[in-house]
Amino acid sequence: MPLKLVERESHLGALNELLRSAGNGRGRVALLSGAVASGKTELLEAFTEQAIDDGAILLDATASRAERALPFGILRKICDHASVAPEVRTEALRLMGEAATETGQQDRMRPMPYVAWALLQLAREHTIVIAIDDVHCSDENSLQFLLYLTRRIRQSRILIVLTEATRLRQEQVVFHAELLRQPHCSRIHVGMLSAQGTATVIAGQFVPALAARLAPEFHAISGGNPLLLRALLEDCLAGADRNEPFQRVVPADKYAQAVRDCLHRGEPDMLTVARGVAVLGDAGSTALLGQVLGVQAEEAEQGVQDLMRCAVLDDGFFRDPAARTAVLEVTEPQTLARLHQRAAALLHRDGASALDVARHLLSGRQDVDDTMIPVLQEAAEYALIDDDIEVALHCLELAHRTCQDRETRAAIKARLVSLVWRLNPAAAEAHLPQLTAELAGRLPGRDLAASVSYLGWSGRLDQASDMVHSLSAASGEPATRDTTALEAARRWLTMISPSLEDVFPESALTRAPAAEGPGGSGDDAHTLAASAISAALTGGLGDSAVADAQRLLQRHRISDTSLQPLVFALLALVYADRTDLALAWCERLLGECAGRRAPGWQALLSAVRGDIALRQGDLPGAAHHARAALSLISLQSWGIGIALPLSTLIQAEIGMGRPDEAMALLEQPVPDALFGTLLGLQYLRARGRCHLATGRYHAAVEDFLTCGRLMQEWGVDAPELVPWRIDAAEAWLALGEPERARGLAERQPRRGAEPGRTRGAQLLVLARTMEIKRRLQLLKESVEILENSDDRLQLAAALGELGNGYRSIGEFNRARLLVRKAWHVAKACGAEPLCQLLMPGDADTEAATGREGDLPREAEALTEAESRVAVLAAHGHTNREIATKLYVTVSTVEQHLTRIYRKLNVKRRRDLPSKLSDSSLAGIA
């Protein structure tokens, strides 16, 4: 694609002026100098075409580096033109052939007078233009002839036009200097196009608005180099021809080839230096560049200057990544590997960052020596800070492939598995067999528990226990003498699967606290998590569980090795009935994951967030978080962890009245190993709840009783984990067996000094088995307890039962008040079946109109702060939830409620008028 280079018009005008002068018998010489691909040849061709049209005789030739050793190469090409008489050509060639065999300077000049005389004679009749392109590539004899002729054309009709590069060889420097000494010689510098010149070129190819927007991009990438600019235009126009959206300048194949053409047109070391710059990323230190290339710093500096003159580089950098790629693509792999290896060694010697060194080691695609193993490990950790997991993985893979030390190799493999697990737990399974083999007596203690946790996650509990057993039995190996690491691994395994307690005498559920102090396990994340779970599932140790869990959450930031312990610390808070703390910590950890490439982390934390929402009675929220967790990683990636999001989602779907969706979730395959784990108990419970909701009562009883049998066998009979007696009692009630239901519910153990949500649920079930008077007493107690818990769904059920109880004894106003309050709480929980059960028919209209009458006049006496608290309390929020929403302390909420009860003349929370939630104050909630 020829370009109309407007900036070259002035050069053409100067050459035409010289041609007119020559035509008048005053010979001239023009030296066009410029960088490679600056447009000298195109300018020369444009001028010579005009000269021919004006009647001049053109004698042109192009010099070549390949013909530099051929004596009189350029002179032979001049004499070969048809305008030269045959007899002159024959004689000139004969003289040149004889001179080529001579060694003396005088003998080699023998053809010059004759050829010069012949050309001067020809110029008597015609204006002659002698055009030599790339004269800097000419042989020495031809250069001497051009000087000889130049000195003799001042009174002739000859114009000599030469093009040369800006970088000259020694003999060319002499030629250049001698040439410019001649008074009739003019030098014309051909530079790159300016930004305005580039814009002018672009204006002819696009509509004005688009051309004005794209011109700066074209100039920035091409640097005004006509060859590169032409290629960019061809790439962009080709894309436009394919009807692709044209928003920005994107270099493609034509541009890449033009870059390579620039490099090949220059001196050979231009390509060499370009390779070095491509390998290093920049040419900031020519000394380092020279060492990498194995050349002198001066030579490297010269090459960099050449590359900047021809606009391939800008301030030592490639103008566009496509240019760097174009250079690397044509470099032999062996050469590229050698350069990267040398660059890595030199940078490491000079104290460069581990990540910079590692990038060259990775690009070298070769094994490295042992001294570089720590560099690769360090680089992996720095890459993770930038969330560049691929680089970290490549570093560890190269280190593992190269490392010969077995202990170091095992540690690297463990770290590698942790990174793969972050992205895709299913992919990590491919590494587990090799990891297990390398673990045997070789893994440093700090990696043992984490590696065991990955085996456990994948369901390989037997392999994990066998491995820990073998390490415990081994003697004489340094790694196996780390008793802290072994204890952490043992405690973690028996926490995940309490059935292994018989395999490991030291159970994760032992009551002994984690050892403190140097060498102790008190700060080990896995040990702390196991201790927190142990305390949470042991009666009377709830405060200890909260302390251990918070200690872990405060001391350990989220990472590949700490994630699972942190998740179980959250579960320990949940099992200790501190969902408020679990929620705050879970949201904080999810915030730390935001924006990071850690789908495995986000999935597991989202699953815990869903479990918390479920236990708080937020059914839509529970379903949302559970679905989000399942969407983040594949189902194959979940391992035994699938129990957490599945059990949450199943129970949420049942609570929201979607039994078909819940049954479909039960068809999802789960690992067999799941049913030997703590999380498997939650799945069994969810399956039982689904059976109960869909009328499969005997299947429900079987699931609940299976939970109970396993929990008693494992010594973890904690209702906060799974309230199997309450669930089974509900199933027996559905089967018409109130005595069996009462017997189970009464055997529910009471834990902790203060009654919690489990006690409230127990009383609710017991009440259903009692006569009306006793039922009301139990229901009142249940409501009192649940009002101070976080489980709003159970509160709604208890309020509804209490309202129905009052209806059965004829206290219809109180019953209506309680049922409507229960409806509002159930509605906020998303429990549509419960809403329909409480108020069948047009429940929304009835609840909204509030038929119990207008708000009491006393409500007008509430202050704004008291009104806010009253509205939230009427909605069924607990004191702790109200404090969180209003950013006050729980004590402040309690004080407000005391005043509210007095002003509204009520005794307790459930007596608050339900119309408070529909009043003008409702927006506060």
PEVENKA-V193296 format. One record per residue. N is the residue number from 1. OMEGA is omega in whole degrees, -180 to 180 (none if undefined). Layout:
# PEVENKA-V193296
[[N & OMEGA] [N & OMEGA]]
This chain:
# PEVENKA-V193296
[[1 & 178] [2 & 179] [3 & 174] [4 & -176] [5 & -175] [6 & -178] [7 & 179] [8 & -178] [9 & 179] [10 & 177] [11 & 177] [12 & 178] [13 & 179] [14 & -180] [15 & 179] [16 & 177] [17 & 177] [18 & 179] [19 & 178] [20 & 178] [21 & 178] [22 & 179] [23 & 178] [24 & 176] [25 & 178] [26 & -175] [27 & -177] [28 & 175] [29 & 177] [30 & 179] [31 & 179] [32 & -179] [33 & -180] [34 & -179] [35 & 177] [36 & 176] [37 & 179] [38 & 179] [39 & -179] [40 & -178] [41 & 180] [42 & 177] [43 & 179] [44 & -179] [45 & 179] [46 & -179] [47 & -177] [48 & 177] [49 & 178] [50 & -179] [51 & 178] [52 & 179] [53 & -180] [54 & 176] [55 & 179] [56 & 174] [57 & -178] [58 & 172] [59 & -174] [60 & 179] [61 & 177] [62 & 180] [63 & -179] [64 & 177] [65 & -179] [66 & -177] [67 & -176] [68 & -179] [69 & -179] [70 & -178] [71 & 177] [72 & -177] [73 & -179] [74 & -179] [75 & 178] [76 & -179] [77 & 178] [78 & -178] [79 & -179] [80 & -180] [81 & -177] [82 & -179] [83 & 179] [84 & -178] [85 & -178] [86 & -178] [87 & 177] [88 & -180] [89 & -177] [90 & -179] [91 & -179] [92 & -180] [93 & 179] [94 & 180] [95 & 179] [96 & 178] [97 & 179] [98 & -177] [99 & -178] [100 & -179] [101 & -179] [102 & -179] [103 & -177] [104 & 180] [105 & -178] [106 & -180] [107 & -179] [108 & 180] [109 & -174] [110 & -178] [111 & -169] [112 & -180] [113 & -178] [114 & -178] [115 & 179] [116 & 178] [117 & -179] [118 & -179] [119 & 178] [120 & 177] [121 & 180] [122 & -178] [123 & 177] [124 & -175] [125 & -176] [126 & 169] [127 & -177] [128 & 173] [129 & 175] [130 & -175] [131 & 180] [132 & 178] [133 & 180] [134 & -177] [135 & 180] [136 & 178] [137 & -176] [138 & 174] [139 & -174] [140 & -179] [141 & 179] [142 & 178] [143 & 179] [144 & 178] [145 & -179] [146 & 176] [147 & 179] [148 & -178] [149 & -178] [150 & -178] [151 & -172] [152 & -174] [153 & -174] [154 & -180] [155 & -178] [156 & -179] [157 & -178] [158 & 172] [159 & 176] [160 & 179] [161 & -178] [162 & 171] [163 & 179] [164 & 176] [165 & 180] [166 & 179] [167 & -173] [168 & 172] [169 & -175] [170 & -179] [171 & 178] [172 & 178] [173 & 178] [174 & 179] [175 & -179] [176 & -179] [177 & -179] [178 & -179] [179 & -178] [180 & 175] [181 & -176] [182 & -175] [183 & -178] [184 & 179] [185 & 178] [186 & 178] [187 & 178] [188 & 180] [189 & 179] [190 & -179] [191 & 176] [192 & 179] [193 & 174] [194 & 177] [195 & 178] [196 & 178] [197 & 177] [198 & 180] [199 & 180] [200 & 179] [201 & -177] [202 & -177] [203 & -180] [204 & -174] [205 & -176] [206 & 175] [207 & -171] [208 & -176] [209 & 180] [210 & 180] [211 & 180] [212 & -180] [213 & -175] [214 & -175] [215 & 179] [216 & 179] [217 & 179] [218 & -177] [219 & -179] [220 & -177] [221 & -177] [222 & -176] [223 & -178] [224 & 177] [225 & -176] [226 & 180] [227 & 179] [228 & 179] [229 & 179] [230 & -179] [231 & 178] [232 & 179] [233 & 180] [234 & 178] [235 & -177] [236 & 180] [237 & 176] [238 & 177] [239 & 179] [240 & 178] [241 & 179] [242 & 179] [243 & 176] [244 & 177] [245 & -175] [246 & -177] [247 & -178] [248 & -179] [249 & -179] [250 & 178] [251 & 180] [252 & -172] [253 & -178] [254 & 179] [255 & 180] [256 & 180] [257 & 179] [258 & 177] [259 & 180] [260 & 178] [261 & 177] [262 & -176] [263 & -179] [264 & 179] [265 & -180] [266 & 177] [267 & -176] [268 & -177] [269 & 175] [270 & 179] [271 & 179] [272 & -180] [273 & 178] [274 & 177] [275 & 179] [276 & 179] [277 & 179] [278 & 180] [279 & -177] [280 & -178] [281 & 175] [282 & -179] [283 & -176] [284 & 180] [285 & 179] [286 & 176] [287 & 177] [288 & 179] [289 & 179] [290 & 180] [291 & 178] [292 & -178] [293 & -178] [294 & 179] [295 & 177] [296 & -180] [297 & 180] [298 & 179] [299 & 178] [300 & 179] [301 & 180] [302 & 179] [303 & 179] [304 & 179] [305 & 178] [306 & -178] [307 & 178] [308 & 179] [309 & -179] [310 & 171] [311 & 172] [312 & 176] [313 & 173] [314 & -178] [315 & 176] [316 & -179] [317 & 171] [318 & -177] [319 & -180] [320 & 178] [321 & 180] [322 & 179] [323 & 178] [324 & 179] [325 & 180] [326 & 179] [327 & -177] [328 & -177] [329 & -178] [330 & 176] [331 & -178] [332 & -178] [333 & 180] [334 & 178] [335 & -179] [336 & 180] [337 & -179] [338 & -180] [339 & 180] [340 & 180] [341 & 179] [342 & 179] [343 & 180] [344 & -179] [345 & -179] [346 & 179] [347 & 178] [348 & 178] [349 & -177] [350 & 176] [351 & 178] [352 & -179] [353 & -179] [354 & -178] [355 & 177] [356 & 178] [357 & -177] [358 & -180] [359 & 178] [360 & 178] [361 & 179] [362 & -180] [363 & 179] [364 & 176] [365 & 178] [366 & 176] [367 & -178] [368 & 179] [369 & -173] [370 & -178] [371 & -178] [372 & -180] [373 & 177] [374 & 178] [375 & 180] [376 & 178] [377 & 179] [378 & -180] [379 & 179] [380 & -179] [381 & 177] [382 & 178] [383 & 180] [384 & 177] [385 & 178] [386 & -180] [387 & 178] [388 & -172] [389 & -179] [390 & 179] [391 & 179] [392 & 179] [393 & -179] [394 & 179] [395 & -178] [396 & 178] [397 & 179] [398 & 179] [399 & -179] [400 & -179] [401 & -174] [402 & -171] [403 & 179] [404 & 180] [405 & -171] [406 & -180] [407 & 178] [408 & -180] [409 & 179] [410 & 178] [411 & 179] [412 & 180] [413 & 179] [414 & 179] [415 & 179] [416 & 179] [417 & -179] [418 & 179] [419 & 178] [420 & -179] [421 & 179] [422 & -178] [423 & -172] [424 & -178] [425 & 179] [426 & 179] [427 & -180] [428 & -178] [429 & 180] [430 & -179] [431 & -171] [432 & 178] [433 & 179] [434 & 178] [435 & 179] [436 & 180] [437 & -178] [438 & -179] [439 & -169] [440 & 174] [441 & -173] [442 & -172] [443 & 175] [444 & -173] [445 & -174] [446 & -179] [447 & -172] [448 & -176] [449 & 179] [450 & -180] [451 & 177] [452 & -179] [453 & 178] [454 & 176] [455 & 179] [456 & 179] [457 & -178] [458 & 180] [459 & -180] [460 & -176] [461 & 179] [462 & 179] [463 & -180] [464 & -180] [465 & 177] [466 & -179] [467 & 179] [468 & 176] [469 & -179] [470 & 177] [471 & 180] [472 & -177] [473 & -178] [474 & 178] [475 & 177] [476 & 179] [477 & -177] [478 & -176] [479 & -176] [480 & 178] [481 & 178] [482 & -176] [483 & 178] [484 & 180] [485 & 179] [486 & 180] [487 & 178] [488 & 180] [489 & 179] [490 & -178] [491 & 179] [492 & -178] [493 & -179] [494 & 171] [495 & 180] [496 & -177] [497 & -179] [498 & 177] [499 & 179] [500 & -179] [501 & 178] [502 & 180] [503 & 180] [504 & 179] [505 & 179] [506 & -174] [507 & 174] [508 & -179] [509 & 174] [510 & -175] [511 & -177] [512 & 179] [513 & 179] [514 & -178] [515 & 179] [516 & 173] [517 & -179] [518 & 179] [519 & 179] [520 & -178] [521 & -174] [522 & -179] [523 & 179] [524 & -174] [525 & -178] [526 & 179] [527 & 179] [528 & 180] [529 & 179] [530 & 179] [531 & -180] [532 & 178] [533 & 179] [534 & -179] [535 & -178] [536 & -178] [537 & 179] [538 & -178] [539 & 175] [540 & -178] [541 & -179] [542 & 180] [543 & 178] [544 & 178] [545 & 180] [546 & -180] [547 & 180] [548 & -179] [549 & -179] [550 & 177] [551 & 178] [552 & -177] [553 & -179] [554 & -173] [555 & -174] [556 & 173] [557 & -179] [558 & -180] [559 & -179] [560 & -177] [561 & -177] [562 & -174] [563 & -177] [564 & 175] [565 & 179] [566 & 178] [567 & 179] [568 & 172] [569 & 176] [570 & 179] [571 & 177] [572 & 176] [573 & 178] [574 & -179] [575 & 177] [576 & 178] [577 & 175] [578 & -180] [579 & 178] [580 & 177] [581 & 180] [582 & 180] [583 & -179] [584 & -180] [585 & -179] [586 & 178] [587 & 179] [588 & -180] [589 & 176] [590 & 177] [591 & 178] [592 & 180] [593 & -175] [594 & 179] [595 & 179] [596 & 179] [597 & -179] [598 & -177] [599 & 177] [600 & 178] [601 & -175] [602 & -180] [603 & -177] [604 & 179] [605 & 177] [606 & 177] [607 & 177] [608 & 179] [609 & 177] [610 & 178] [611 & 178] [612 & 180] [613 & 179] [614 & -179] [615 & 176] [616 & 178] [617 & 179] [618 & -174] [619 & 177] [620 & 178] [621 & 178] [622 & 179] [623 & -180] [624 & -177] [625 & 179] [626 & 178] [627 & 178] [628 & 180] [629 & -178] [630 & -179] [631 & -174] [632 & 178] [633 & -179] [634 & 178] [635 & 179] [636 & -177] [637 & -171] [638 & -178] [639 & 179] [640 & 180] [641 & -180] [642 & -179] [643 & -173] [644 & -180] [645 & -179] [646 & -179] [647 & 178] [648 & -176] [649 & 179] [650 & -178] [651 & 178] [652 & 179] [653 & 177] [654 & -179] [655 & -180] [656 & 176] [657 & 178] [658 & -176] [659 & -180] [660 & 178] [661 & 179] [662 & 179] [663 & 178] [664 & 179] [665 & 179] [666 & 178] [667 & 178] [668 & -180] [669 & 176] [670 & -179] [671 & 178] [672 & -178] [673 & -177] [674 & -172] [675 & 173] [676 & -175] [677 & 176] [678 & -179] [679 & 178] [680 & 177] [681 & 178] [682 & 177] [683 & 178] [684 & 179] [685 & -180] [686 & 178] [687 & 178] [688 & 178] [689 & 178] [690 & 177] [691 & -179] [692 & -178] [693 & -177] [694 & 174] [695 & 178] [696 & -169] [697 & -180] [698 & 176] [699 & 179] [700 & 179] [701 & -179] [702 & 179] [703 & -178] [704 & 180] [705 & 175] [706 & 175] [707 & -178] [708 & 180] [709 & -179] [710 & -178] [711 & 177] [712 & 178] [713 & -176] [714 & -179] [715 & -180] [716 & -176] [717 & -177] [718 & -179] [719 & 178] [720 & 176] [721 & 175] [722 & 178] [723 & -170] [724 & 179] [725 & 179] [726 & 179] [727 & -179] [728 & 178] [729 & 177] [730 & 180] [731 & 178] [732 & 176] [733 & 178] [734 & 179] [735 & 179] [736 & -180] [737 & -176] [738 & -180] [739 & 179] [740 & 178] [741 & -179] [742 & -180] [743 & 178] [744 & -176] [745 & -179] [746 & -179] [747 & 177] [748 & -177] [749 & 176] [750 & -175] [751 & 176] [752 & -178] [753 & -178] [754 & 177] [755 & -178] [756 & -175] [757 & -180] [758 & 177] [759 & 177] [760 & 178] [761 & 179] [762 & 180] [763 & 179] [764 & 179] [765 & 179] [766 & -179] [767 & -179] [768 & -180] [769 & -172] [770 & 172] [771 & -164] [772 & -176] [773 & 179] [774 & -180] [775 & -179] [776 & 179] [777 & -180] [778 & -179] [779 & 177] [780 & 179] [781 & 179] [782 & 180] [783 & 179] [784 & -178] [785 & -175] [786 & 177] [787 & 180] [788 & 176] [789 & -179] [790 & -174] [791 & -177] [792 & 180] [793 & 176] [794 & 177] [795 & 179] [796 & 180] [797 & -179] [798 & 177] [799 & 179] [800 & 179] [801 & 180] [802 & 177] [803 & 178] [804 & 178] [805 & 178] [806 & 178] [807 & -177] [808 & 178] [809 & 172] [810 & 178] [811 & -170] [812 & -179] [813 & 178] [814 & -180] [815 & -179] [816 & 179] [817 & -178] [818 & -179] [819 & 179] [820 & 177] [821 & 178] [822 & 180] [823 & -180] [824 & -180] [825 & 180] [826 & 179] [827 & 178] [828 & 179] [829 & -177] [830 & -177] [831 & -177] [832 & 178] [833 & 179] [834 & 177] [835 & 180] [836 & 178] [837 & -178] [838 & -176] [839 & -179] [840 & 177] [841 & -176] [842 & -173] [843 & -177] [844 & -178] [845 & -178] [846 & -179] [847 & -176] [848 & -178] [849 & 176] [850 & -171] [851 & -179] [852 & 175] [853 & -178] [854 & 175] [855 & 176] [856 & -178] [857 & -179] [858 & -179] [859 & 180] [860 & -178] [861 & -180] [862 & 173] [863 & 180] [864 & 180] [865 & 180] [866 & 179] [867 & 179] [868 & -180] [869 & -179] [870 & -179] [871 & -179] [872 & 178] [873 & 178] [874 & 177] [875 & 178] [876 & 179] [877 & 178] [878 & 179] [879 & -179] [880 & 178] [881 & 179] [882 & 179] [883 & -180] [884 & -177] [885 & -176] [886 & 177] [887 & 175] [888 & 179] [889 & 177] [890 & 179] [891 & 178] [892 & 178] [893 & -179] [894 & 179] [895 & 178] [896 & -178] [897 & 178] [898 & 179] [899 & 180] [900 & 180] [901 & -178] [902 & -177] [903 & -178] [904 & 178] [905 & 175] [906 & -176] [907 & -175] [908 & -175] [909 & -175] [910 & 178] [911 & 178] [912 & -179] [913 & -179] [914 & 180] [915 & 173] [916 & -178] [917 & 180] [918 & -178] [919 & 178] [920 & 178] [921 & -173] [922 & 180] [923 & 179] [924 & -178] [925 & none]]
